[in-house]
């Protein structure tokens, strides 16, 4: 089965996270859990990081529920980022800035 553009971004992010020794989890979206949770939940060097992946060029298509969860993570001093390319995740983790 062919991978979607968003799926390719997720795969690259997972590959990068594995390469730096991060712990990560991808919650299953089946309608039974909390809506809007980022695609990838990580712990990197003791930091909580939520990564919402989008297809290239679709970075600004965050839903209201996703915005709510991202804001909650940031309010709790976690890192939350929306990416449409793995280089954006790399930059956020390198500089410690929110994306």
Backbone as CSV, one residue per row, in Angstrom:
resi,resn,N_x,N_y,N_z,CA_x,CA_y,CA_z,C_x,C_y,C_z
1,UNK,0.842,-1.176,0.000,0.000,0.000,0.000,0.890,1.244,0.000
2,UNK,0.521,2.230,-0.785,1.293,3.453,-0.897,1.134,4.299,0.365
3,UNK,2.223,4.954,0.741,2.193,5.816,1.923,1.714,7.202,1.517
4,UNK,0.901,7.810,2.373,0.407,9.159,2.113,1.534,10.172,2.338
5,UNK,1.395,11.392,1.806,2.408,12.421,2.081,2.598,12.659,3.583
6,UNK,1.493,12.704,4.349,1.606,12.863,5.805,2.295,11.651,6.418
7,UNK,1.994,10.474,5.919,2.624,9.250,6.398,4.132,9.267,6.203
8,UNK,4.584,9.851,5.087,6.026,9.957,4.838,6.682,10.903,5.848
9,UNK,6.001,11.989,6.194,6.523,12.922,7.206,6.602,12.206,8.552
10,UNK,5.558,11.473,8.924,5.565,10.718,10.184,6.720,9.716,10.213
11,UNK,6.917,9.006,9.108,7.983,8.001,9.042,9.357,8.647,9.219
12,UNK,9.574,9.789,8.593,10.856,10.492,8.717,11.066,10.987,10.147
13,UNK,9.992,11.478,10.773,10.090,11.943,12.159,10.416,10.773,13.086
14,UNK,9.752,9.636,12.899,10.025,8.452,13.709,11.474,8.002,13.534
15,UNK,11.932,7.994,12.302,13.310,7.604,11.989,14.302,8.513,12.728
16,UNK,14.045,9.819,12.668,14.918,10.778,13.352,14.883,10.561,14.865
17,UNK,13.685,10.410,15.433,13.569,10.219,16.875,14.302,8.960,17.331
18,UNK,14.206,7.891,16.555,14.944,6.671,16.876,16.441,6.928,16.839
19,UNK,16.893,7.711,15.866,18.329,7.964,15.706,18.920,8.754,16.866
20,UNK,18.097,9.539,17.572,18.608,10.320,18.705,18.287,9.667,20.043
21,UNK,17.716,8.485,20.014,17.439,7.744,21.237,16.246,8.242,22.024
22,UNK,15.323,8.895,21.355,14.123,9.408,22.029,13.138,8.269,22.297
23,UNK,12.394,8.399,23.377,11.251,7.521,23.621,10.068,8.185,22.931
24,UNK,9.297,7.411,22.169,8.116,7.993,21.536,7.022,6.962,21.379
25,UNK,5.829,7.492,21.212,4.622,6.676,21.096,3.694,7.385,20.120
26,UNK,3.005,6.605,19.304,2.024,7.162,18.377,0.642,6.672,18.794
27,UNK,-0.146,7.558,19.442,-1.485,7.151,19.881,-2.356,6.725,18.700
28,UNK,-3.129,5.677,18.895,-4.048,5.207,17.865,-5.300,6.070,17.902
29,UNK,-5.681,6.588,16.773,-6.864,7.442,16.682,-8.045,6.589,16.229
30,UNK,-8.817,6.095,17.207,-9.932,5.216,16.849,-11.284,5.729,17.343
31,UNK,-11.318,6.980,17.769,-12.571,7.556,18.226,-12.875,7.310,19.690
32,UNK,-12.063,6.509,20.371,-12.341,6.169,21.761,-11.547,7.015,22.753
33,UNK,-10.515,7.689,22.295,-9.661,8.447,23.204,-9.916,9.940,23.101
34,UNK,-8.956,10.681,23.548,-9.015,12.136,23.526,-8.696,12.630,22.125
35,UNK,-9.491,13.535,21.616,-9.322,14.033,20.257,-8.337,15.192,20.214
36,UNK,-7.552,15.261,19.139,-6.621,16.364,18.937,-5.221,16.112,19.461
37,UNK,-4.985,14.943,20.050,-3.651,14.613,20.569,-2.667,14.579,19.407
38,UNK,-1.441,15.122,19.591,-0.443,15.085,18.517,-0.173,13.664,18.026
39,UNK,0.296,13.567,16.800,0.554,12.266,16.174,1.630,11.466,16.902
40,UNK,2.630,12.175,17.421,3.744,11.511,18.094,3.955,12.182,19.453
41,UNK,3.993,11.373,20.498,4.261,11.835,21.856,5.653,11.322,22.215
42,UNK,6.531,12.221,22.671,7.931,11.854,22.921,8.419,12.328,24.278
43,UNK,9.486,11.694,24.721,10.270,12.186,25.837,11.711,12.202,25.352
44,UNK,12.290,13.398,25.348,13.647,13.579,24.832,14.444,14.360,25.869
45,UNK,15.468,13.724,26.417,16.297,14.368,27.444,15.443,14.962,28.565
46,UNK,14.407,14.247,28.964,13.556,14.694,30.050,12.505,15.716,29.658
47,UNK,12.422,16.063,28.380,11.419,17.027,27.908,10.251,16.288,27.281
48,UNK,9.042,16.734,27.585,7.841,16.211,26.933,7.689,16.944,25.608
49,UNK,7.516,16.188,24.532,7.383,16.778,23.196,6.206,16.136,22.475
50,UNK,5.318,16.972,21.945,4.219,16.516,21.106,4.480,16.973,19.683
51,UNK,4.374,16.063,18.728,4.649,16.379,17.325,3.400,16.096,16.495
52,UNK,2.844,17.128,15.900,1.723,16.985,14.972,2.296,17.050,13.568
53,UNK,2.125,15.971,12.811,2.672,15.892,11.457,1.597,16.227,10.434
54,UNK,1.981,16.977,9.427,1.096,17.353,8.329,1.783,17.033,7.012
55,UNK,1.005,16.899,5.965,1.561,16.712,4.627,2.303,17.989,4.230
56,UNK,3.339,17.869,3.398,4.063,19.063,2.964,3.103,20.127,2.423
57,UNK,3.300,21.363,2.904,2.462,22.477,2.481,1.162,22.610,3.258
58,UNK,0.893,21.693,4.182,-0.373,21.700,4.931,-0.166,22.022,6.412
59,UNK,0.973,22.606,6.744,1.322,22.871,8.142,0.282,23.733,8.860
60,UNK,-0.395,24.585,8.132,-1.351,25.507,8.763,-2.752,24.909,8.909
61,UNK,-2.918,23.636,8.588,-4.250,23.020,8.635,-4.511,22.304,9.957
62,UNK,-4.164,22.943,11.047,-4.363,22.370,12.378,-5.816,22.595,12.789
63,UNK,-6.457,21.545,13.283,-7.857,21.658,13.703,-7.947,22.383,15.051
64,UNK,-9.147,22.788,15.403,-9.372,23.455,16.691,-9.010,22.516,17.848
65,UNK,-9.320,21.237,17.727,-8.978,20.280,18.779,-7.468,20.107,18.898
66,UNK,-6.774,20.081,17.761,-5.316,19.990,17.790,-4.708,21.247,18.407
67,UNK,-5.257,22.411,18.058,-4.781,23.669,18.648,-4.953,23.652,20.160
68,UNK,-6.087,23.134,20.628,-6.342,23.048,22.074,-5.287,22.194,22.766
69,UNK,-4.980,21.039,22.208,-3.998,20.142,22.817,-2.592,20.730,22.766
70,UNK,-2.236,21.355,21.665,-0.918,21.996,21.540,-0.784,23.104,22.576
71,UNK,-1.827,23.907,22.735,-1.804,24.992,23.736,-1.672,24.425,25.148
72,UNK,-2.344,23.329,25.426,-2.250,22.705,26.740,-0.855,22.183,27.041
73,UNK,-0.225,21.587,26.044,1.148,21.088,26.211,2.094,22.255,26.490
74,UNK,1.950,23.318,25.723,2.814,24.488,25.921,2.562,25.137,27.273
75,UNK,1.304,25.192,27.713,0.971,25.782,29.009,1.585,24.992,30.158
76,UNK,1.803,23.706,29.949,2.407,22.850,30.966,3.932,22.800,30.826
77,UNK,4.478,23.727,30.036,5.922,23.824,29.790,6.488,22.657,28.993
78,UNK,5.635,21.967,28.246,6.099,20.963,27.312,6.389,21.637,25.981
79,UNK,6.915,20.869,25.062,7.194,21.352,23.715,6.153,20.737,22.783
80,UNK,5.539,21.566,21.956,4.577,21.081,20.964,4.902,21.754,19.643
81,UNK,4.930,20.970,18.591,5.334,21.491,17.291,4.470,20.864,16.201
82,UNK,4.167,21.659,15.189,3.487,21.175,13.988,4.526,21.211,12.879
83,UNK,4.724,20.081,12.212,5.754,19.991,11.179,5.183,19.419,9.885
84,UNK,5.745,19.871,8.777,5.445,19.224,7.500,6.738,18.745,6.839
85,UNK,7.831,18.779,7.624,9.141,18.280,7.187,9.942,17.963,8.442
86,UNK,10.666,16.865,8.431,11.433,16.452,9.611,12.460,17.502,10.020
87,UNK,12.952,18.305,9.090,13.947,19.327,9.436,13.383,20.328,10.442
88,UNK,12.081,20.555,10.421,11.453,21.472,11.379,11.515,20.889,12.794
89,UNK,11.285,19.592,12.916,11.399,18.934,14.214,12.841,18.995,14.698
90,UNK,13.775,18.730,13.817,15.192,18.771,14.177,15.572,20.152,14.697
91,UNK,15.099,21.183,14.047,15.410,22.563,14.437,14.835,22.889,15.806
92,UNK,13.594,22.502,16.052,12.957,22.760,17.344,13.726,22.053,18.462
93,UNK,14.096,20.814,18.245,14.803,20.066,19.282,16.207,20.597,19.489
94,UNK,16.824,21.051,18.439,18.180,21.610,18.529,18.169,22.924,19.310
95,UNK,17.208,23.780,19.031,17.172,25.108,19.628,16.279,25.212,20.858
96,UNK,15.460,24.186,21.104,14.571,24.231,22.258,13.406,25.192,22.113
97,UNK,13.167,25.676,20.901,12.072,26.622,20.675,10.819,25.880,20.270
98,UNK,9.683,26.492,20.556,8.401,25.940,20.124,8.243,26.154,18.639
99,UNK,7.527,25.237,17.997,7.292,25.372,16.563,5.887,25.709,16.235
